[in-house]
Amino acid sequence: MGLNTSSLFDFMATYPVKNTLTGEQKEVVMSVNEWDQWKRDNPDWTRDWSDPSTCPAAAEVGEWRDKLISRNPGWNDVLHKASKAPGSRVKKI
């Protein structure tokens, strides 16, 4: 029994798009390679970055350690206990 590698590359992406002439909005689902061709074939459509679920937000910026500590205040206690295990290289944040 072998690994079916063809299924690893069959993922499709969803692209929210907007027609620059009519204002119509829709989502297209296709591979990255198909997306490049679709853009060439449909010059009146552009990627719609107004959808907050598909656009990176300012809330995504910041120091990951600070976010981890503020969202999980007991995390350093867990790391401290793990650091006491023999051979552990775990350090507190």
C-alpha positions in Angstrom: 0.0 0.0 0.0 1.5 3.3 -1.1 0.8 6.9 -0.4 -1.6 8.5 -2.9 0.4 11.6 -3.7 -2.0 12.9 -6.4 -4.5 13.8 -3.7 -1.9 15.9 -1.9 -1.9 18.4 -4.9 -5.6 18.5 -5.6 -6.4 21.3 -3.2 -8.4 24.1 -4.6 -8.4 27.7 -3.4 -11.4 30.0 -3.1 -10.9 33.5 -4.6 -13.4 36.3 -3.9 -13.6 38.4 -7.0 -15.4 41.6 -8.1 -16.3 42.8 -11.6 -14.8 46.2 -12.1 -17.5 47.2 -14.6 -20.7 45.9 -13.0 -19.7 45.6 -9.3 -20.9 42.0 -9.2 -19.1 39.9 -6.5 -18.7 36.2 -6.5 -16.3 33.4 -5.4 -14.4 31.2 -7.8 -12.8 27.9 -6.7 -9.8 26.7 -8.6 -6.1 25.7 -8.3 -3.4 28.4 -8.3 -2.4 27.5 -11.9 -6.0 27.8 -13.1 -6.3 31.1 -11.2 -3.5 32.6 -13.2 -5.2 31.6 -16.5 -8.6 32.8 -15.2 -7.2 36.2 -14.5 -5.8 36.5 -18.1 -9.2 35.3 -19.5 -11.3 37.6 -17.3 -9.6 41.0 -17.2 -12.7 42.8 -15.9 -12.5 40.8 -12.7 -10.2 41.6 -9.8 -9.5 40.0 -6.5 -11.9 41.4 -3.9 -9.9 42.4 -0.8 -12.9 44.0 1.0 -13.9 40.6 2.5 -12.3 40.6 6.0 -12.1 36.8 6.0 -9.7 36.8 3.0 -7.7 39.8 3.8 -5.0 40.0 6.4 -6.0 42.4 9.2 -3.9 44.6 11.5 -4.9 42.4 14.4 -2.7 39.7 12.8 0.4 41.8 13.4 2.3 41.6 16.7 4.7 39.7 18.9 3.6 36.0 19.0 5.0 35.5 22.5 3.0 38.4 23.9 -0.1 37.1 22.3 0.5 33.6 23.6 1.0 34.8 27.2 -2.0 37.1 27.2 -4.3 34.5 25.7 -3.0 31.6 27.9 -1.7 33.1 31.2 -0.8 29.7 32.6 1.4 28.6 29.6 4.7 29.6 31.3 3.8 27.4 34.3 3.3 24.5 31.9 6.6 25.2 30.2 8.4 25.5 33.5 7.1 22.0 34.6 8.1 20.6 31.2 11.6 22.0 31.6 12.2 20.0 34.7 11.9 16.7 32.8 15.2 14.8 32.3 16.9 15.9 29.1 14.4 18.6 28.4 15.4 21.7 26.4 12.1 23.5 27.0 12.4 27.1 28.1 9.9 29.6 29.5 8.7 32.4 27.2 
